[in-house]
Amino acid sequence: MYQKHDVHYEIDDLDRDILNILIADAKTPYTEIANQLIVSAGTIHVRMKKLETLGIVQGSTLMIDPVRLGYDMTAFLGVYLEHGSDYEKVVEELRKIPEVVEAYFTTGEYSIFLKIHCRNTQHLYDLLNHKVQSIKSVVRTDTLICLAESIKRQIKL
């Protein structure tokens, strides 16, 4: 199911400062953040709990470099569906494919836009022909091979 983001929350400068420090380095201890912002560690803890409760901060994530694990190719797939109404069923099937790391329901030419990691071109070929294109309602795909990732970041507050 796609996510709706129709509620906006107002945060203050302290919240922004806390988030920007954590965006730069998510492992920064609350005590260090407190020292930088000249507030108590308890204040940082309370603010972070509030930001989590509001859904602004959604857990924490361990980032793994797929290249260091042998996944030397990143590709983007534009997926054409026979019926747009099959989106949720197709996404459930895509969730079963570990190489699919991101999926977006989009407007425009594609119904779904995917980001995948593969070990090499043969792996990409197998993934396309035996997994993605075999999903019912997938009519065809367009593949864009990523040559370099130039920007990857969180939104700056």
N, C-alpha and C positions, 0 to 999 in steps of 0.2 A: 504494500500500500504506500502511496506517496505521502510525504509529510506536508502538512499545512503549517505555514508560519505566518499567521495573520494577527498575532498579538505582539505588540512592541512594548518594551519596558524602558523606563527612564533610569539611567544609572548616573551617578555623580562622578566628579573628578577622581575621588579616591578609588572608586570601583575601576575606572578606566586605568589609573596608574597601576593598580594591582594586576589587572588583566594584561597590560602591556609588559610588565615584568615577567609574568608567567608565560606569555607568548614567546618572549625572547629565550627563556629557559624555564621549562615547566618543572624542573627539579629544584628551583630556588626555594629554600625553606621559608616558612612563614615568618620566622624570627628575623631573617635577613631582609625580607620585604618590609617588615615593620620598622627595622632600623633605617632603611632607605627612605621610607615615607614619614618617619618620625611619628609613629603611632604604636600602640601595643600589639603584641602578637595575637592577643585575644580579639582585637578589632579585626585583624586580617582574617582570622578563623571565622568570626561571625559574618563578615562580608562575603567570604567564599561560600559559606553555607547558604546565605541568601541568594547568591548568584546561581548556585546549583538548584535551589528550590524553584527559582524563576525559570530554570531551563536554559539560562544563558551559558553557563558552564555545564557541559555534559560529559562528566567523567574525565578520565585521563587515558591517553593512548600511548602505547609503546610503538615507536616508529622503527621499522626494520628496513634495511637497505636490500631490496630484492636482488640487485646486481651481485652483492657479496655472497648471495645464496645460489648463484648460478642462473638467475633470471635476467639475461642480458638484453632482452627485448621488451620494450613497452609499446603497446599499440592501442589505438582507439578504434572502436568498431561502431559504425552507424548501422543500426538494425532496423530493417523495414518489416513491419508486421502486416499480415493479411487483414487483420481487424484490430484497430486500436483498443477495442474493448477487451482484447486478450492480454493487455499489458500485465496485469497482476499475475496471471497464470504463467506468463513467460518469465517474469522476474523470479517467481518461485523456482523455476527450473534453472535460471541463471545462478541463483544462490548456491546451487549444488556444484557449481564449477569453481574450484578454488582459485583459479587464475583470474577470474573476474573480481576486480577489487573495487570498482565503482560502477554504478548504473544510474542513469538519469532519464526520466520521462521528459521528452523535449517537444518543442514546437518545430515547425520547419520540415525539412526533408525526411529526417529519421524519426521513428517512434521512440526508440531507445538509443542512448549513446553510452558506450561502455569503455572502461579503461581496463586493460588486461596486462598481465606480465607473463612472458614466455621465456623459455630457455634459449630458443633459436627459431629459425624459420620453419624447420620441420615441426617443432612443437606448435607453432602458430597454425600451420597447415592442418595438423591433426585436431587442434582445438576448434578451428572453424568448421571443418568438414564433418567431424564426428560428434561434436558436442553442440555448439551454438546453432549451426544451420540445420541440425536434426530436431530442434525444438519445434513442436507443432505451432503453426502460425507465423514462424519466421520465414519470410519470403526470400530475402537475400540480405547480404551485409556489404558494407563498404569498409575497407581497412585503411587506416592511416598509421604508418609506422613512425614512432617518435624517435627523432634523431638526437634531441637534447632537451632536458628539462631546465628551463631558464628561470622560472619563478615558481616557487611553491611556498605559500605562507598563509597564515591566518590573517583575517581582516585587522587592520591597525585601528585602534580606537583613539 
